[in-house]
Amino acid sequence: MGVAGGIPCEKKGVEDLDMKEFLVFDFGGGTVDVSYLNYAGKTLIVGAHAGDNFLGGENVNDVIYNHFIAEMIRQGTIPSVKALDVNATLRLRHTVEEMKVKLCEEQNVIDETIREKAAKEGVQPDYTGPENNAEQRRAFVISDKVGEVELVLTTGVLNGLCEEIYQKLSKLISNDASRNTDESNGVLNKIQKTHKDIKHVLYVGGSSRISGVRRLLMKMFPNAKHCFDLDADTCVSVGAAYHAAAHENLISAKDFIALIDALPMNMGIRLDQDMFDVMAKAGVQVPNTFTKIFATTTDSQKSVQIEIGQTSTETKKFSNTKIVGRFKLDMPHNTLPRGKKLIEVVFDFGNGGDIEVVAKELGENNAESENKNRIIIKKEETRMDDKEIEKMNEQYEKTRYEEELWFNKCEAVKKLEEFLHEIDAQAKQLPESTPKRKDIQTLYKENQYWFDKEVKGREDIPHEEMIEKINEKMAEIKTALEELTSAPSAEEKPEPAQPVAEEFIPKEDL
């Protein structure tokens, strides 16, 4: 039975865990994942997760190994790390792992006794006493020529060496959003809970046995039941086997548990002007399906390019996302004007983590046609490491203000372009013989020419200047259109009124 601050973590069956929430801390040899799960009605929902694909027990081994090398050099036993041959290096690596495991096993027993005593006395556990600092010693033979050296590792030294690792683990759980953005990669921030709200912590992965890690989490979550009863080395593989069996319908109905995950990033497609349209926002539950309908941007458009991107930021610019897939939908028989041919795009997030993206050409009355195309995006293709995410976030913060101006410019361009096409459509509704139709069409053609020359594709004009330029032109066109539409046509003009004789007014009265 594991004990956390005097609160035992009892072993229970699935039937006893209804409406329970868990923070699962999975710290393995090469990766760390922190997930917040809710189990209710035989459905396991992932509220949020965070992780690091390049942080694990091997990083702990590295800092211990480098510490031993530095000690050997400091003592003058070896001149440099190059003095160790391959055989000595491998043996030292093995010794590091063995000492780390033995030290943490011994310290965890001591720590549990300390916590039990503190719980009885109603005080916080105190790990500062010298008797609470476990120690491991090994005689290590460097070579026949150099001889052997004694390696010493204590809990205090190990925790000091791992300080940076512990800080990274803390940020995965509860890093604060910066002053410039509301975004945060910490699990607690994503689910909007405090440390005191967490009631259950499950420890998974061999490196979760490191005493400093356990102390860190138990201090962070003082009100939680900390469960160390799981087989940290096998529960992940058992869970993966269960998930695979469930995916292949090999689990009976009474034992089946549905897993609902949370999407880690915003995913969407590229629109005109390089704009990023989010199809599924980060944090939404998956498996799930998301559907949107889009329209063509040119008359008789024969194809559309579907480009899929993902991002950890709130960017509105597709080129600032990571492209994870692209495909083309041909529409050879389309003769409809711009905006009239509709295309349905579907993002289907399946159980296995792969994503199916389908684009369908819609027929009359938005009926689904047989013309469609699709792409399968594998889970591995969407994976981003911490360095990629950090670089993406930093780039977004640097260009955030400029991007906001760019987005406002795109909106202004789109608004003007739509207005010009409305004018053209309005003119075409009038009888061909009317002069008013010709006047409105002239207004459309002149300003469409101006738009193509002065706005479309112009990247040499600052965004603010372009927005002002477009707004001025929009006001000018609206005024001209109002004058044309309010003025009566030749057929509608009334007969001119006969002049009325002016009344004589004496000069002196003027």
C-alpha positions in Angstrom: 0.0 0.0 0.0 1.4 3.4 -1.0 1.0 6.3 1.4 0.8 10.0 0.5 0.7 12.4 3.4 -1.0 9.7 5.4 -3.6 9.1 2.7 -3.5 5.4 1.5 -4.0 4.5 -2.1 -6.3 1.5 -2.0 -6.4 -1.1 -4.8 -9.9 -1.1 -6.4 -11.6 -2.7 -9.3 -12.9 -0.8 -12.3 -16.5 -1.0 -10.9 -15.3 1.0 -7.8 -13.8 3.8 -9.8 -16.9 5.5 -11.4 -16.7 9.3 -11.5 -13.0 9.4 -10.5 -10.4 11.7 -11.9 -6.7 10.9 -12.1 -3.4 12.6 -12.9 -1.3 10.0 -14.5 2.4 10.7 -14.3 4.3 8.5 -16.8 8.0 8.9 -16.5 9.9 6.3 -18.6 13.4 5.7 -19.8 13.2 8.2 -22.7 9.9 10.1 -22.5 7.6 11.7 -20.0 3.8 12.1 -20.3 1.4 13.7 -17.9 -2.3 13.1 -18.5 -5.5 14.1 -16.6 -8.2 11.4 -17.0 -11.8 11.1 -16.0 -13.5 7.7 -15.7 -17.3 7.7 -15.8 -19.7 5.2 -17.1 -17.1 2.9 -18.6 -15.7 5.8 -20.6 -12.1 7.1 -20.0 -11.8 10.7 -21.0 -8.5 12.4 -21.4 -9.0 15.9 -20.2 -5.6 17.1 -21.2 -2.0 15.9 -21.5 1.5 17.3 -21.9 4.8 15.6 -22.4 8.4 15.6 -23.5 9.6 13.0 -26.0 13.2 13.7 -25.0 13.1 13.6 -21.2 13.3 10.4 -19.2 15.4 8.2 -17.0 18.3 8.2 -19.5 18.7 12.0 -18.8 19.0 11.2 -15.1 21.7 8.6 -16.0 23.5 11.2 -18.1 23.8 13.7 -15.3 25.1 11.0 -12.9 27.5 9.7 -15.5 28.9 13.2 -16.1 29.1 13.8 -12.4 31.3 10.7 -11.9 33.5 11.7 -14.8 33.9 15.2 -13.4 34.8 13.7 -10.0 37.5 11.4 -11.6 39.0 14.3 -13.4 38.9 16.5 -10.3 40.6 13.8 -8.2 43.3 13.4 -10.9 42.3 9.8 -11.6 41.9 10.4 -15.3 43.0 13.5 -17.4 39.8 13.6 -19.4 36.7 11.6 -20.5 38.7 10.4 -23.5 40.8 8.3 -21.1 37.9 5.9 -20.8 37.8 3.3 -23.5 34.5 1.9 -24.9 34.5 -1.0 -22.5 35.0 1.3 -19.5 32.3 3.6 -20.7 29.8 0.8 -21.1 30.6 -0.6 -17.7 30.3 2.9 -16.1 26.9 3.4 -17.7 25.7 0.0 -16.3 27.1 0.9 -12.8 25.2 4.3 -13.0 21.9 2.6 -13.7 22.5 0.0 -10.9 23.4 2.6 -8.3 20.5 4.9 -9.3 17.9 2.0 -8.9 19.3 0.7 -5.6 19.6 4.2 -4.2 16.0 5.1 -5.0 14.7 1.8 -3.7 16.4 2.4 -0.4 15.4 6.1 -0.2 11.7 5.3 -1.0 11.5 2.9 1.9 12.9 5.6 4.2 10.6 8.3 2.8 7.5 6.2 3.3 8.5 5.8 6.9 9.0 9.5 7.3 5.6 10.2 5.7 3.8 7.7 7.9 5.3 9.3 11.0 4.5 12.8 9.8 0.9 11.8 9.1 0.4 10.5 12.6 1.9 13.7 14.1 -0.1 15.9 11.7 3.0 17.7 10.3 4.7 17.9 6.9 7.3 15.3 6.1 10.9 16.4 6.8 13.5 14.9 4.5 16.4 17.2 5.6 17.9 14.9 8.3 21.3 13.3 7.6 19.9 9.9 8.4 17.4 10.4 5.6 20.1 10.7 2.9 20.6 7.2 1.5 23.9 6.3 0.0 25.4 3.9 -2.6 29.1 3.1 -3.0 30.8 1.1 -5.7 34.4 0.2 -6.5 34.8 0.8 -10.2 37.8 -0.5 -12.2 38.8 2.0 -14.9 41.5 -0.2 -16.4 44.4 -2.4 -15.4 46.8 0.5 -15.9 44.8 3.2 -14.1 43.3 1.0 -11.4 40.0 1.5 -9.6 38.0 4.4 -8.1 35.3 4.5 -5.5 32.0 6.0 -6.8 29.6 7.5 -4.3 26.1 8.6 -4.9 23.7 10.0 -2.3 20.1 11.1 -2.5 21.2 14.7 -1.8 23.7 14.7 -4.7 21.2 13.0 -7.0 18.5 15.6 -6.3 21.0 18.4 -6.9 22.1 16.9 -10.2 18.5 16.5 -11.3 17.3 20.0 -10.4 16.9 21.1 -14.0 15.0 17.9 -14.8 12.7 18.4 -11.9 12.0 22.0 -13.1 11.0 20.7 -16.6 8.7 18.1 -15.0 7.1 20.9 -12.9 6.4 23.0 -16.0 4.7 20.1 -17.8 2.3 20.1 -14.8 1.6 23.7 -14.1 3.6 26.3 -16.0 2.1 29.7 -16.0 1.0 31.5 -19.2 3.3 34.4 -20.2 2.3 38.0 -20.0 1.9 38.1 -23.8 -0.3 35.1 -24.3 -2.9 33.1 -22.5 -1.4 29.8 -23.8 0.2 27.3 -21.5 1.5 23.8 -21.9 0.9 22.8 -18.3 -1.8 20.2 -17.7 -3.3 22.0 -14.7 -3.6 25.2 -16.8 -5.3 23.4 -19.6 -8.0 21.8 -17.3 -8.1 25.0 -15.1 -7.5 23.3 -11.8 -5.2 24.0 -8.9 -2.8 21.7 -7.2 -5.2 21.2 -4.3 -8.0 20.0 -6.7 -6.0 16.9 -7.7 -7.3 13.9 -5.7 -5.5 10.9 -7.3 -2.0 10.6 -8.8 -0.9 7.4 -10.5 2.8 6.7 -11.0 3.7 4.9 -14.3 7.1 4.1 -15.9 10.3 2.9 -14.3 11.7 6.4 -13.7 8.6 7.3 -11.6 10.4 5.4 -8.8 13.1 8.1 -8.5 12.7 9.4 -4.9 13.2 13.0 -5.9 10.4 12.8 -8.4 8.0 11.3 -5.9 8.9 14.0 -3.3 8.3 16.7 -6.0 4.8 15.4 -6.9 3.7 14.7 -3.3 4.7 18.3 -2.4 2.8 19.6 -5.4 -0.3 17.6 -4.7 -0.7 17.6 -0.9 -4.4 16.6 -1.0 -4.0 13.7 -3.4 -3.8 9.9 -2.9 -0.5 8.9 -4.5 -0.7 5.4 -5.9 2.6 3.5 -6.3 0.9 0.0 -6.5 0.8 -0.1 -10.3 3.5 -2.2 -12.0 5.3 0.8 -13.4 7.3 -1.3 -15.9 4.4 -3.1 -17.5 1.2 -1.1 -17.1 1.9 0.9 -20.2 2.4 -2.2 -22.4 -0.7 -3.8 -20.8 -2.7 -0.6 -21.6 -1.4 -0.6 -25.2 -2.4 -4.3 -25.6 -5.9 -3.5 -24.2 -6.3 -0.6 -26.6 -5.2 -2.7 -29.6 -7.6 -5.5 -28.6 -10.4 -3.0 -28.2 -9.7 -1.5 -31.6 -9.9 -5.0 -33.2 -13.2 -5.7 -31.3 -11.6 -8.4 -29.2 -12.9 -7.1 -25.8 -16.3 -8.3 -24.5 -19.0 -5.7 -23.9 -18.8 -6.0 -20.1 -15.1 -5.4 -20.1 -15.0 -2.7 -22.7 -13.9 0.8 -21.7 -14.1 3.6 -24.3 -11.1 5.9 -24.5 -11.7 9.6 -25.4 -8.5 11.6 -25.9 -7.9 15.3 -26.2 -6.5 16.9 -29.3 -3.1 18.4 -28.4 -3.0 21.1 -31.2 -5.2 23.2 -33.5 -5.7 21.5 -36.9 -7.1 23.1 -40.0 -6.7 23.9 -43.7 -5.3 26.6 -45.8 -7.7 29.2 -47.3 -7.2 32.0 -49.8 -4.5 34.6 -48.9 -2.7 32.0 -46.8 -5.3 32.2 -44.0 -5.5 29.3 -41.6 -9.0 28.0 -40.9 -9.2 25.8 -37.8 -11.2 22.7 -38.2 -10.6 21.2 -34.8 -9.3 23.2 -31.8 -6.7 21.9 -29.3 -8.4 20.3 -26.3 -11.4 18.9 -28.1 -12.3 15.3 -27.4 -11.3 12.7 -29.9 -12.3 10.2 -31.5 -14.5 12.8 -33.2 -15.5 14.1 -36.6 -15.5 17.8 -37.7 -17.1 19.1 -40.9 -17.1 22.5 -42.7 -18.4 23.6 -46.1 -16.3 25.9 -48.3 -16.8 27.7 -51.6 -14.8 28.2 -54.7 -12.9 31.4 -55.3 -13.0 31.6 -59.1 -15.6 31.1 -61.8 -15.8 27.5 -63.2 -13.0 26.4 -60.8 -11.9 22.9 -61.8 -9.9 21.9 -58.7 -9.1 22.7 -55.1 -5.9 22.1 -53.2 -6.5 20.8 -49.6 -3.5 21.6 -47.4 -3.7 20.5 -43.8 -1.7 22.2 -41.0 -1.3 21.9 -37.3 0.0 24.4 -34.7 0.5 24.8 -31.0 -0.4 28.6 -31.3 -3.4 30.7 -32.2 -1.9 31.8 -35.5 -4.2 32.7 -38.3 -1.5 32.3 -40.9 -1.2 28.9 -42.6 2.5 29.3 -43.4 3.1 29.5 -39.6 1.8 26.0 -39.1 3.4 22.6 -39.7 2.1 21.1 -42.9 1.1 17.5 -42.2 -0.7 16.6 -45.5 -2.1 17.8 -48.8 -4.2 16.5 -51.6 -6.2 17.7 -54.6 -9.9 17.4 -55.5 -10.6 17.7 -59.2 -14.0 19.1 -60.4 -13.8 18.8 -64.2 -17.5 19.5 -64.8 -17.9 22.6 -62.6 -19.2 25.6 -64.5 -20.6 27.5 -61.6 -19.5 31.1 -60.8 -17.2 31.7 -57.8 -18.8 31.1 -54.4 -21.5 28.8 -55.9 -19.7 25.5 -56.1 -19.5 24.1 -52.5 -17.0 21.6 -51.1 -17.4 19.7 -47.9 -14.3 19.0 -45.9 -14.4 16.4 -43.1 -11.7 15.7 -40.5 -12.2 12.2 -38.9 -10.1 11.5 -35.9 -10.1 7.8 -35.3 -9.3 5.6 -32.3 -5.8 4.8 -33.5 -4.6 8.4 -33.6 -4.6 8.6 -37.4 -6.7 11.3 -39.2 -8.7 10.9 -42.3 -9.4 14.1 -44.3 -12.1 13.9 -47.0 -13.1 16.6 -49.5 -16.4 16.1 -51.3 -17.9 18.1 -54.2 -21.5 19.0 -53.3 -24.2 18.8 -56.0 -27.5 20.6 -56.4 -29.2 21.6 -53.1 -25.9 20.7 -51.4 -26.5 17.0 -52.1 -23.4 14.8 -51.7 -21.9 13.8 -55.0 -19.7 10.8 -55.8 -16.8 13.0 -56.5 -14.5 13.0 -53.5 -10.9 12.5 -52.5 -9.2 11.7 -49.2 -5.9 11.4 -47.4 -4.9 9.4 -44.3 -2.5 11.3 -42.0 -0.6 8.9 -39.8 -0.1 9.7 -36.1 3.7 9.7 -36.5 3.4 12.5 -39.2 1.7 14.9 -36.7 4.1 14.3 -33.8 6.2 17.4 -32.9 9.1 17.4 -30.4 9.5 20.0 -27.7 12.1 22.0 -29.7 9.7 22.3 -32.7 6.9 23.4 -30.5 9.1 25.9 -28.6 10.4 27.4 -31.8 6.9 27.7 -33.2 5.7 29.4 -30.0 8.6 31.8 -30.0 8.1 32.7 -33.6 4.4 33.4 -33.0 5.2 35.6 -30.0 7.7 37.6 -32.1 5.3 38.2 -35.0 2.0 38.3 -33.1 1.4 42.0 -33.6 2.5 42.0 -37.2 0.2 39.0 -37.9 -2.7 40.7 -36.4 -2.2 43.6 -38.8 -1.8 41.1 -41.7 -5.1 39.3 -40.7 -7.0 42.7 -40.6 -5.6 43.5 -44.0 -6.8 40.1 -45.3 -10.2 40.7 -43.9 -10.4 44.1 -45.6 -9.2 42.6 -48.9 -11.8 39.9 -48.7 -14.6 42.4 -47.8 -13.7 44.6 -50.7 -13.5 41.7 -53.2 -16.9 40.4 -52.0 -18.4 43.9 -52.4 -17.2 44.2 -55.9 -18.7 40.9 -56.9 -22.0 41.9 -55.3 -22.0 45.0 -57.5 -21.4 42.9 -60.6 -24.2 40.5 -59.5 -26.5 43.5 -58.9 -25.8 44.9 -62.4 -26.6 41.5 -64.0 -30.0 41.5 -62.4 -31.0 44.6 -64.3 -32.4 44.5 -67.9 -29.7 44.6 -70.5 -31.2 47.6 -72.2 -31.1 49.9 -69.2 -28.4 52.6 -69.0 -28.2 52.0 -65.2 -26.9 48.4 -65.8 -24.2 49.8 -68.0 -23.2 52.4 -65.4 -23.0 49.9 -62.6 -21.0 47.5 -64.7 -18.6 50.3 -65.5 -18.3 51.0 -61.8 -17.5 47.4 -61.2 -15.0 47.0 -64.0 -13.1 50.1 -63.2 -12.8 49.2 -59.5 -12.0 45.6 -60.2 -9.2 46.7 -62.4 -8.0 49.0 -59.5 -8.3 46.0 -57.1 -6.2 43.7 -59.3 -3.5 46.3 -59.8 -3.3 48.1 -56.5 -4.4 45.4 -53.9 -4.2 41.8 -55.2 -0.8 40.3 -54.5 0.7 43.5 -53.3 3.2 42.8 -50.5 5.2 46.0 -50.9 2.7 48.1 -49.0 2.6 48.1 -45.2 -0.5 46.4 -43.8 -1.8 49.5 -42.0 -1.4 51.6 -45.1 -3.2 49.0 -47.2 -6.1 48.8 -44.8 -6.5 52.6 -44.9 -6.3 52.5 -48.7 -8.9 49.8 -49.0 -11.3 51.5 -46.5 -11.1 54.8 -48.5 -11.8 53.0 -51.8 -14.7 51.1 -50.2 -16.3 54.4 -49.0 -15.7 55.9 -52.4 -17.4 52.9 -54.2 -20.3 52.9 -51.8 -21.0 56.6 -52.4 -20.8 56.1 -56.2 -23.1 53.1 -56.1 -25.7 54.9 -54.0 -25.7 57.8 -56.5 -26.2 55.4 -59.4 -28.9 53.3 -57.7 -30.8 56.3 -56.3 -30.8 58.3 -59.6 -33.8 57.4 -61.8 -33.0 55.8 -65.2 -34.0 57.5 -68.5 -37.2 55.5 -68.6 -38.1 56.5 -65.1 -37.3 60.3 -65.4 -40.5 62.5 -65.0 -41.5 65.2 -67.5 -39.7 68.4 -66.7 -41.9 70.9 -64.8 -43.0 74.2 -66.6 -41.3 77.3 -65.4 -43.4 79.4 -63.0 -43.5 83.2 -63.5 -41.5 84.9 -60.8 -43.4 87.4 -58.6 -42.1 91.0 -58.9 -40.2 92.1 -55.8 -39.5 95.8 -55.3 -35.8 96.6 -55.3 -35.8 98.1 -51.9 -37.1 95.0 -50.3 -34.1 92.9 -51.4 
